[in-house]
Amino acid sequence: QHIYFAPISNQIVGGSGISLSAVADSGLPVQLEVTSGPDGVVVGPSPSYALTLGSEAGQVTVRAWQAGDSTYAPAADVYLTFEIVSAGSSAAPHSFAEWQSSYSLVGDVTQDSDGDGVSDFLEFAAGTDPLQASSSVRPQFTSSGDDGFILTVQVSRRAAVQVGVESTSDLGGDWTTAIPELISVQDATLDGEPIQIMQLRVRPAEGSTQGFWQFKLEEL
């Protein structure tokens, strides 16, 4: 079994917190715990995983784990980090509408202000510049050499978005929620924007000779 732990955007000191998302492909419940961070930061139990932020700024690390049972071996632990910052910080989270305002943009999530083929909402999620066509970044799909594929996606730590993956074995069929294996998360900075570069492993459904995947991004 393996775990998918959705990335956590930065949070504001004293904020109301959010619900985290972590699932195992076995269907067994995943446990979350804060392993480091300011006092008062805790994660509630499954299924809501409610995050309580406390009243101090600082970096937080959350561990996701699943101990297994008589059928499934323990999953590899997954660790994610995020920052609790002041509302005026350059790393503070923002909504899509606030991000649009900072660039003097109008339109809905499908708008492509710089004509680079990437919607403004995807640029918001990735932390790229919606007015510079050369700034956009697309998810990457590469073979992992074991009948699977590695999906690489860039996510802004400031974007309050939920990142998921959907799959289908037939492009004419329905898309369903997939549970990829989160194999790495790299923290980086892009033109001053704090970002995460995630690598996920996916495989076609058992008994299928082909598979198709797409990222699903939703604003929190």
PyRosetta script that sets phi, psi and omega in degrees:
from pyrosetta import init, pose_from_sequence

init()
pose = pose_from_sequence("QHIYFAPISNQIVGGSGISLSAVADSGLPVQLEVTSGPDGVVVGPSPSYALTLGSEAGQVTVRAWQAGDSTYAPAADVYLTFEIVSAGSSAAPHSFAEWQSSYSLVGDVTQDSDGDGVSDFLEFAAGTDPLQASSSVRPQFTSSGDDGFILTVQVSRRAAVQVGVESTSDLGGDWTTAIPELISVQDATLDGEPIQIMQLRVRPAEGSTQGFWQFKLEEL")
pose.set_psi(1, 159.5)
pose.set_omega(1, 176.5)
pose.set_phi(2, -143.3)
pose.set_psi(2, 167.5)
pose.set_omega(2, -174.7)
pose.set_phi(3, -116.6)
pose.set_psi(3, 139.8)
pose.set_omega(3, 164.9)
pose.set_phi(4, -112.9)
pose.set_psi(4, 120.5)
pose.set_omega(4, -179.4)
pose.set_phi(5, -117.2)
pose.set_psi(5, 110.9)
pose.set_omega(5, -175.2)
pose.set_phi(6, -67.0)
pose.set_psi(6, 140.9)
pose.set_omega(6, -177.8)
pose.set_phi(7, -58.5)
pose.set_psi(7, 150.9)
pose.set_omega(7, -176.9)
pose.set_phi(8, -112.5)
pose.set_psi(8, 121.9)
pose.set_omega(8, 178.3)
pose.set_phi(9, -73.1)
pose.set_psi(9, 160.5)
pose.set_omega(9, 173.8)
pose.set_phi(10, -58.8)
pose.set_psi(10, 155.0)
pose.set_omega(10, -177.3)
pose.set_phi(11, -127.0)
pose.set_psi(11, 161.4)
pose.set_omega(11, -178.4)
pose.set_phi(12, -100.5)
pose.set_psi(12, 135.5)
pose.set_omega(12, 178.3)
pose.set_phi(13, -50.7)
pose.set_psi(13, 129.4)
pose.set_omega(13, 178.1)
pose.set_phi(14, 77.2)
pose.set_psi(14, 5.2)
pose.set_omega(14, 180.0)
pose.set_phi(15, -70.4)
pose.set_psi(15, 173.8)
pose.set_omega(15, -175.9)
pose.set_phi(16, -79.8)
pose.set_psi(16, -11.2)
pose.set_omega(16, 179.4)
pose.set_phi(17, 80.9)
pose.set_psi(17, 177.9)
pose.set_omega(17, -178.1)
pose.set_phi(18, -139.9)
pose.set_psi(18, 174.8)
pose.set_omega(18, 171.8)
pose.set_phi(19, -98.4)
pose.set_psi(19, 129.5)
pose.set_omega(19, 178.9)
pose.set_phi(20, -85.3)
pose.set_psi(20, 166.9)
pose.set_omega(20, -177.7)
pose.set_phi(21, -134.1)
pose.set_psi(21, 121.6)
pose.set_omega(21, 177.4)
pose.set_phi(22, -148.1)
pose.set_psi(22, 131.3)
pose.set_omega(22, -178.7)
pose.set_phi(23, -138.8)
pose.set_psi(23, 153.6)
pose.set_omega(23, 174.4)
pose.set_phi(24, -112.6)
pose.set_psi(24, 143.3)
pose.set_omega(24, -178.2)
pose.set_phi(25, -69.3)
pose.set_psi(25, -12.6)
pose.set_omega(25, 176.0)
pose.set_phi(26, -75.7)
pose.set_psi(26, -19.1)
pose.set_omega(26, -174.1)
pose.set_phi(27, 89.7)
pose.set_psi(27, -6.5)
pose.set_omega(27, 177.8)
pose.set_phi(28, -74.8)
pose.set_psi(28, 147.0)
pose.set_omega(28, -177.8)
pose.set_phi(29, -68.3)
pose.set_psi(29, 138.8)
pose.set_omega(29, 178.3)
pose.set_phi(30, -91.7)
pose.set_psi(30, 141.3)
pose.set_omega(30, 175.9)
pose.set_phi(31, -101.1)
pose.set_psi(31, 139.9)
pose.set_omega(31, 176.3)
pose.set_phi(32, -120.5)
pose.set_psi(32, 141.6)
pose.set_omega(32, 175.7)
pose.set_phi(33, -148.7)
pose.set_psi(33, 144.6)
pose.set_omega(33, 175.5)
pose.set_phi(34, -81.1)
pose.set_psi(34, 120.8)
pose.set_omega(34, -178.6)
pose.set_phi(35, -97.4)
pose.set_psi(35, -20.8)
pose.set_omega(35, 175.0)
pose.set_phi(36, -159.3)
pose.set_psi(36, 150.4)
pose.set_omega(36, 179.7)
pose.set_phi(37, 148.7)
pose.set_psi(37, 177.8)
pose.set_omega(37, 179.7)
pose.set_phi(38, -61.2)
pose.set_psi(38, 154.7)
pose.set_omega(38, 176.0)
pose.set_phi(39, -59.1)
pose.set_psi(39, 143.9)
pose.set_omega(39, 176.0)
pose.set_phi(40, 93.9)
pose.set_psi(40, -7.7)
pose.set_omega(40, 178.5)
pose.set_phi(41, -88.2)
pose.set_psi(41, 118.4)
pose.set_omega(41, -179.0)
pose.set_phi(42, -140.2)
pose.set_psi(42, 158.2)
pose.set_omega(42, 175.5)
pose.set_phi(43, -118.3)
pose.set_psi(43, 129.1)
pose.set_omega(43, 179.1)
pose.set_phi(44, -74.3)
pose.set_psi(44, 176.2)
pose.set_omega(44, -176.0)
pose.set_phi(45, -75.5)
pose.set_psi(45, 168.5)
pose.set_omega(45, 173.1)
pose.set_phi(46, -62.6)
pose.set_psi(46, 148.3)
pose.set_omega(46, 5.3)
pose.set_phi(47, -95.1)
pose.set_psi(47, -7.6)
pose.set_omega(47, -173.6)
pose.set_phi(48, -81.3)
pose.set_psi(48, -30.0)
pose.set_omega(48, -178.7)
pose.set_phi(49, 48.1)
pose.set_psi(49, 49.7)
pose.set_omega(49, -177.2)
pose.set_phi(50, -67.7)
pose.set_psi(50, 128.4)
pose.set_omega(50, -178.5)
pose.set_phi(51, -95.6)
pose.set_psi(51, 121.2)
pose.set_omega(51, 174.3)
pose.set_phi(52, -101.7)
pose.set_psi(52, 128.7)
pose.set_omega(52, -168.7)
pose.set_phi(53, -92.9)
pose.set_psi(53, -25.0)
pose.set_omega(53, -176.1)
pose.set_phi(54, 77.3)
pose.set_psi(54, -162.3)
pose.set_omega(54, -173.0)
pose.set_phi(55, -125.2)
pose.set_psi(55, 18.5)
pose.set_omega(55, -179.7)
pose.set_phi(56, -125.7)
pose.set_psi(56, 149.6)
pose.set_omega(56, 175.8)
pose.set_phi(57, -84.2)
pose.set_psi(57, 159.4)
pose.set_omega(57, 176.3)
pose.set_phi(58, 149.9)
pose.set_psi(58, 172.0)
pose.set_omega(58, 178.3)
pose.set_phi(59, -85.2)
pose.set_psi(59, 139.9)
pose.set_omega(59, -178.9)
pose.set_phi(60, -121.8)
pose.set_psi(60, 136.6)
pose.set_omega(60, 173.4)
pose.set_phi(61, -116.8)
pose.set_psi(61, 131.7)
pose.set_omega(61, -179.6)
pose.set_phi(62, -119.7)
pose.set_psi(62, 131.8)
pose.set_omega(62, 178.3)
pose.set_phi(63, -101.4)
pose.set_psi(63, 134.4)
pose.set_omega(63, 172.4)
pose.set_phi(64, -111.7)
pose.set_psi(64, 130.9)
pose.set_omega(64, -178.1)
pose.set_phi(65, -147.1)
pose.set_psi(65, 153.8)
pose.set_omega(65, 177.7)
pose.set_phi(66, -142.0)
pose.set_psi(66, 118.0)
pose.set_omega(66, -169.6)
pose.set_phi(67, -80.7)
pose.set_psi(67, -8.6)
pose.set_omega(67, -179.3)
pose.set_phi(68, 83.3)
pose.set_psi(68, -179.5)
pose.set_omega(68, 178.3)
pose.set_phi(69, -150.6)
pose.set_psi(69, -156.8)
pose.set_omega(69, -177.6)
pose.set_phi(70, -69.7)
pose.set_psi(70, -16.0)
pose.set_omega(70, -179.2)
pose.set_phi(71, -103.7)
pose.set_psi(71, -38.7)
pose.set_omega(71, -173.8)
pose.set_phi(72, -113.2)
pose.set_psi(72, 136.6)
pose.set_omega(72, 173.2)
pose.set_phi(73, -72.6)
pose.set_psi(73, 161.1)
pose.set_omega(73, 177.3)
pose.set_phi(74, -57.9)
pose.set_psi(74, 142.7)
pose.set_omega(74, 175.2)
pose.set_phi(75, -81.2)
pose.set_psi(75, 154.5)
pose.set_omega(75, 173.7)
pose.set_phi(76, -65.7)
pose.set_psi(76, 135.7)
pose.set_omega(76, 178.2)
pose.set_phi(77, -63.6)
pose.set_psi(77, 148.9)
pose.set_omega(77, 176.2)
pose.set_phi(78, -124.7)
pose.set_psi(78, 133.3)
pose.set_omega(78, 179.2)
pose.set_phi(79, -119.1)
pose.set_psi(79, 133.6)
pose.set_omega(79, 174.0)
pose.set_phi(80, -126.8)
pose.set_psi(80, 150.0)
pose.set_omega(80, 178.2)
pose.set_phi(81, -123.9)
pose.set_psi(81, 156.0)
pose.set_omega(81, 171.7)
pose.set_phi(82, -153.5)
pose.set_psi(82, 169.4)
pose.set_omega(82, -178.6)
pose.set_phi(83, -112.7)
pose.set_psi(83, 139.1)
pose.set_omega(83, 167.6)
pose.set_phi(84, -100.3)
pose.set_psi(84, 120.8)
pose.set_omega(84, -172.1)
pose.set_phi(85, -131.5)
pose.set_psi(85, 168.4)
pose.set_omega(85, 176.0)
pose.set_phi(86, -74.0)
pose.set_psi(86, 158.5)
pose.set_omega(86, -177.2)
pose.set_phi(87, -61.1)
pose.set_psi(87, -29.6)
pose.set_omega(87, -178.3)
pose.set_phi(88, -89.6)
pose.set_psi(88, 2.2)
pose.set_omega(88, -177.8)
pose.set_phi(89, -69.1)
pose.set_psi(89, 148.7)
pose.set_omega(89, 176.4)
pose.set_phi(90, -69.0)
pose.set_psi(90, -12.3)
pose.set_omega(90, 178.2)
pose.set_phi(91, -102.8)
pose.set_psi(91, 7.4)
pose.set_omega(91, -177.4)
pose.set_phi(92, -67.0)
pose.set_psi(92, 143.7)
pose.set_omega(92, 178.4)
pose.set_phi(93, -68.0)
pose.set_psi(93, 154.1)
pose.set_omega(93, 176.9)
pose.set_phi(94, -143.5)
pose.set_psi(94, 159.4)
pose.set_omega(94, 177.1)
pose.set_phi(95, -84.4)
pose.set_psi(95, 169.2)
pose.set_omega(95, 177.0)
pose.set_phi(96, -61.6)
pose.set_psi(96, -40.5)
pose.set_omega(96, -179.8)
pose.set_phi(97, -64.4)
pose.set_psi(97, -40.7)
pose.set_omega(97, 178.1)
pose.set_phi(98, -66.0)
pose.set_psi(98, -39.9)
pose.set_omega(98, 178.0)
pose.set_phi(99, -64.0)
pose.set_psi(99, -45.0)
pose.set_omega(99, 176.8)
pose.set_phi(100, -56.3)
pose.set_psi(100, -45.2)
pose.set_omega(100, -178.5)
pose.set_phi(101, -60.7)
pose.set_psi(101, -36.7)
pose.set_omega(101, -178.7)
pose.set_phi(102, -66.0)
pose.set_psi(102, -22.5)
pose.set_omega(102, 177.7)
pose.set_phi(103, -107.1)
pose.set_psi(103, 6.0)
pose.set_omega(103, -177.4)
pose.set_phi(104, 56.8)
pose.set_psi(104, 44.4)
pose.set_omega(104, -179.8)
pose.set_phi(105, -100.5)
pose.set_psi(105, 155.7)
pose.set_omega(105, 172.3)
pose.set_phi(106, -132.2)
pose.set_psi(106, 168.4)
pose.set_omega(106, 178.9)
pose.set_phi(107, 110.9)
pose.set_psi(107, 173.5)
pose.set_omega(107, -178.6)
pose.set_phi(108, -93.4)
pose.set_psi(108, -168.8)
pose.set_omega(108, -174.4)
pose.set_phi(109, -67.3)
pose.set_psi(109, -16.9)
pose.set_omega(109, -179.3)
pose.set_phi(110, -88.7)
pose.set_psi(110, -8.7)
pose.set_omega(110, -178.5)
pose.set_phi(111, -60.0)
pose.set_psi(111, 139.6)
pose.set_omega(111, 177.5)
pose.set_phi(112, -123.9)
pose.set_psi(112, 87.9)
pose.set_omega(112, -169.8)
pose.set_phi(113, -66.3)
pose.set_psi(113, -30.2)
pose.set_omega(113, -179.0)
pose.set_phi(114, -104.4)
pose.set_psi(114, 5.2)
pose.set_omega(114, 174.2)
pose.set_phi(115, 64.2)
pose.set_psi(115, 28.9)
pose.set_omega(115, -177.8)
pose.set_phi(116, -95.8)
pose.set_psi(116, 6.3)
pose.set_omega(116, -179.9)
pose.set_phi(117, 85.5)
pose.set_psi(117, 2.0)
pose.set_omega(117, 178.3)
pose.set_phi(118, -117.2)
pose.set_psi(118, 124.2)
pose.set_omega(118, -176.1)
pose.set_phi(119, -65.1)
pose.set_psi(119, 157.4)
pose.set_omega(119, 177.7)
pose.set_phi(120, -58.8)
pose.set_psi(120, -36.9)
pose.set_omega(120, -179.1)
pose.set_phi(121, -64.4)
pose.set_psi(121, -39.6)
pose.set_omega(121, 177.9)
pose.set_phi(122, -67.5)
pose.set_psi(122, -34.5)
pose.set_omega(122, 176.7)
pose.set_phi(123, -68.5)
pose.set_psi(123, -38.9)
pose.set_omega(123, 174.0)
pose.set_phi(124, -57.7)
pose.set_psi(124, -48.1)
pose.set_omega(124, -177.9)
pose.set_phi(125, -65.1)
pose.set_psi(125, -33.9)
pose.set_omega(125, -176.3)
pose.set_phi(126, -89.3)
pose.set_psi(126, -14.4)
pose.set_omega(126, -179.2)
pose.set_phi(127, 80.8)
pose.set_psi(127, 25.0)
pose.set_omega(127, 179.7)
pose.set_phi(128, -100.2)
pose.set_psi(128, 171.6)
pose.set_omega(128, -175.2)
pose.set_phi(129, -89.1)
pose.set_psi(129, 116.6)
pose.set_omega(129, -176.8)
pose.set_phi(130, -75.2)
pose.set_psi(130, -3.1)
pose.set_omega(130, 179.5)
pose.set_phi(131, -108.4)
pose.set_psi(131, 2.5)
pose.set_omega(131, 179.6)
pose.set_phi(132, -126.1)
pose.set_psi(132, 109.3)
pose.set_omega(132, -177.8)
pose.set_phi(133, -60.0)
pose.set_psi(133, -30.3)
pose.set_omega(133, -178.2)
pose.set_phi(134, -75.4)
pose.set_psi(134, -8.5)
pose.set_omega(134, -175.4)
pose.set_phi(135, -88.5)
pose.set_psi(135, -16.6)
pose.set_omega(135, -172.6)
pose.set_phi(136, -69.1)
pose.set_psi(136, 155.4)
pose.set_omega(136, 177.9)
pose.set_phi(137, -139.3)
pose.set_psi(137, 136.5)
pose.set_omega(137, -179.2)
pose.set_phi(138, -110.0)
pose.set_psi(138, 151.3)
pose.set_omega(138, 173.7)
pose.set_phi(139, -57.7)
pose.set_psi(139, 146.0)
pose.set_omega(139, -179.4)
pose.set_phi(140, -111.8)
pose.set_psi(140, 139.6)
pose.set_omega(140, 178.3)
pose.set_phi(141, -121.5)
pose.set_psi(141, 122.5)
pose.set_omega(141, 178.5)
pose.set_phi(142, -135.7)
pose.set_psi(142, 152.5)
pose.set_omega(142, 178.8)
pose.set_phi(143, -70.6)
pose.set_psi(143, 139.8)
pose.set_omega(143, 176.7)
pose.set_phi(144, -96.4)
pose.set_psi(144, -0.6)
pose.set_omega(144, 175.9)
pose.set_phi(145, 79.1)
pose.set_psi(145, 7.3)
pose.set_omega(145, -179.0)
pose.set_phi(146, -134.5)
pose.set_psi(146, 41.5)
pose.set_omega(146, -176.6)
pose.set_phi(147, 67.0)
pose.set_psi(147, 15.4)
pose.set_omega(147, 178.7)
pose.set_phi(148, -125.9)
pose.set_psi(148, -176.4)
pose.set_omega(148, -178.4)
pose.set_phi(149, -138.4)
pose.set_psi(149, 150.8)
pose.set_omega(149, 175.2)
pose.set_phi(150, -104.3)
pose.set_psi(150, 124.4)
pose.set_omega(150, 175.8)
pose.set_phi(151, -102.4)
pose.set_psi(151, 127.8)
pose.set_omega(151, 179.0)
pose.set_phi(152, -117.1)
pose.set_psi(152, 126.7)
pose.set_omega(152, -178.1)
pose.set_phi(153, -137.3)
pose.set_psi(153, 142.3)
pose.set_omega(153, 178.0)
pose.set_phi(154, -102.1)
pose.set_psi(154, 131.7)
pose.set_omega(154, -177.9)
pose.set_phi(155, -131.4)
pose.set_psi(155, 131.2)
pose.set_omega(155, 176.2)
pose.set_phi(156, -72.2)
pose.set_psi(156, 136.3)
pose.set_omega(156, 175.2)
pose.set_phi(157, -70.0)
pose.set_psi(157, -16.5)
pose.set_omega(157, -178.9)
pose.set_phi(158, -89.0)
pose.set_psi(158, -18.9)
pose.set_omega(158, -175.6)
pose.set_phi(159, -81.8)
pose.set_psi(159, 121.6)
pose.set_omega(159, 179.6)
pose.set_phi(160, -82.3)
pose.set_psi(160, 78.7)
pose.set_omega(160, -177.1)
pose.set_phi(161, -130.0)
pose.set_psi(161, 154.2)
pose.set_omega(161, 172.8)
pose.set_phi(162, -101.5)
pose.set_psi(162, 127.8)
pose.set_omega(162, -177.6)
pose.set_phi(163, -108.9)
pose.set_psi(163, 120.3)
pose.set_omega(163, 177.8)
pose.set_phi(164, -133.0)
pose.set_psi(164, 175.5)
pose.set_omega(164, 178.8)
pose.set_phi(165, -130.7)
pose.set_psi(165, 138.2)
pose.set_omega(165, 174.9)
pose.set_phi(166, -119.0)
pose.set_psi(166, 154.4)
pose.set_omega(166, -178.4)
pose.set_phi(167, -141.1)
pose.set_psi(167, 160.4)
pose.set_omega(167, 172.9)
pose.set_phi(168, -154.3)
pose.set_psi(168, 151.9)
pose.set_omega(168, 176.1)
pose.set_phi(169, -96.0)
pose.set_psi(169, -4.4)
pose.set_omega(169, -177.8)
pose.set_phi(170, -147.2)
pose.set_psi(170, 119.3)
pose.set_omega(170, -177.2)
pose.set_phi(171, -62.2)
pose.set_psi(171, -15.7)
pose.set_omega(171, 176.0)
pose.set_phi(172, -88.5)
pose.set_psi(172, -3.5)
pose.set_omega(172, -177.5)
pose.set_phi(173, -100.5)
pose.set_psi(173, -168.5)
pose.set_omega(173, -178.5)
pose.set_phi(174, -85.1)
pose.set_psi(174, 148.6)
pose.set_omega(174, 173.5)
pose.set_phi(175, -89.1)
pose.set_psi(175, 134.7)
pose.set_omega(175, 178.8)
pose.set_phi(176, -124.6)
pose.set_psi(176, 158.2)
pose.set_omega(176, 179.8)
pose.set_phi(177, -64.7)
pose.set_psi(177, 128.8)
pose.set_omega(177, 177.3)
pose.set_phi(178, -102.7)
pose.set_psi(178, 157.5)
pose.set_omega(178, 176.4)
pose.set_phi(179, -119.7)
pose.set_psi(179, 86.3)
pose.set_omega(179, -179.7)
pose.set_phi(180, -73.1)
pose.set_psi(180, 163.0)
pose.set_omega(180, 174.5)
pose.set_phi(181, -91.0)
pose.set_psi(181, 120.1)
pose.set_omega(181, 177.2)
pose.set_phi(182, -79.5)
pose.set_psi(182, 110.4)
pose.set_omega(182, -173.7)
pose.set_phi(183, -103.1)
pose.set_psi(183, -21.5)
pose.set_omega(183, 175.9)
pose.set_phi(184, -162.8)
pose.set_psi(184, 150.7)
pose.set_omega(184, 173.5)
pose.set_phi(185, -136.3)
pose.set_psi(185, 120.8)
pose.set_omega(185, -178.8)
pose.set_phi(186, -112.4)
pose.set_psi(186, 125.2)
pose.set_omega(186, 175.7)
pose.set_phi(187, -83.3)
pose.set_psi(187, 139.2)
pose.set_omega(187, -178.9)
pose.set_phi(188, -153.9)
pose.set_psi(188, 177.0)
pose.set_omega(188, 176.6)
pose.set_phi(189, -130.9)
pose.set_psi(189, 132.6)
pose.set_omega(189, 179.4)
pose.set_phi(190, -123.3)
pose.set_psi(190, 108.1)
pose.set_omega(190, -178.4)
pose.set_phi(191, 50.8)
pose.set_psi(191, 42.8)
pose.set_omega(191, 178.5)
pose.set_phi(192, 85.1)
pose.set_psi(192, -5.8)
pose.set_omega(192, -178.7)
pose.set_phi(193, -92.2)
pose.set_psi(193, 123.5)
pose.set_omega(193, 176.9)
pose.set_phi(194, -73.0)
pose.set_psi(194, 126.4)
pose.set_omega(194, -176.9)
pose.set_phi(195, -131.3)
pose.set_psi(195, 165.8)
pose.set_omega(195, 170.9)
pose.set_phi(196, -124.7)
pose.set_psi(196, 137.6)
pose.set_omega(196, 174.1)
pose.set_phi(197, -109.7)
pose.set_psi(197, 112.8)
pose.set_omega(197, -175.3)
pose.set_phi(198, -103.3)
pose.set_psi(198, 140.2)
pose.set_omega(198, 172.2)
pose.set_phi(199, -118.6)
pose.set_psi(199, 127.8)
pose.set_omega(199, -177.1)
pose.set_phi(200, -124.3)
pose.set_psi(200, 141.1)
pose.set_omega(200, 176.7)
pose.set_phi(201, -105.0)
pose.set_psi(201, 131.7)
pose.set_omega(201, 177.3)
pose.set_phi(202, -129.5)
pose.set_psi(202, 156.1)
pose.set_omega(202, 176.6)
pose.set_phi(203, -139.0)
pose.set_psi(203, 152.3)
pose.set_omega(203, 175.5)
pose.set_phi(204, -58.7)
pose.set_psi(204, 153.7)
pose.set_omega(204, 178.6)
pose.set_phi(205, -60.0)
pose.set_psi(205, 149.2)
pose.set_omega(205, -179.5)
pose.set_phi(206, -56.0)
pose.set_psi(206, 130.7)
pose.set_omega(206, 179.9)
pose.set_phi(207, 88.4)
pose.set_psi(207, -4.9)
pose.set_omega(207, -179.9)
pose.set_phi(208, -103.9)
pose.set_psi(208, 144.8)
pose.set_omega(208, 179.8)
pose.set_phi(209, -96.7)
pose.set_psi(209, -2.8)
pose.set_omega(209, 179.1)
pose.set_phi(210, -148.3)
pose.set_psi(210, 161.8)
pose.set_omega(210, 178.1)
pose.set_phi(211, -154.9)
pose.set_psi(211, 153.6)
pose.set_omega(211, 177.5)
pose.set_phi(212, -133.3)
pose.set_psi(212, 142.0)
pose.set_omega(212, -176.8)
pose.set_phi(213, -134.6)
pose.set_psi(213, 151.6)
pose.set_omega(213, 173.6)
pose.set_phi(214, -146.3)
pose.set_psi(214, 147.9)
pose.set_omega(214, 174.9)
pose.set_phi(215, -80.1)
pose.set_psi(215, 144.0)
pose.set_omega(215, 176.0)
pose.set_phi(216, -119.8)
pose.set_psi(216, 117.4)
pose.set_omega(216, -178.4)
pose.set_phi(217, -114.8)
pose.set_psi(217, 127.6)
pose.set_omega(217, 179.4)
pose.set_phi(218, -131.8)
pose.set_psi(218, 140.2)
pose.set_omega(218, 176.9)
pose.set_phi(219, -75.4)
pose.set_psi(219, 137.1)
pose.set_omega(219, 179.4)
pose.set_phi(220, -79.3)
pose.dump_pdb("model.pdb")
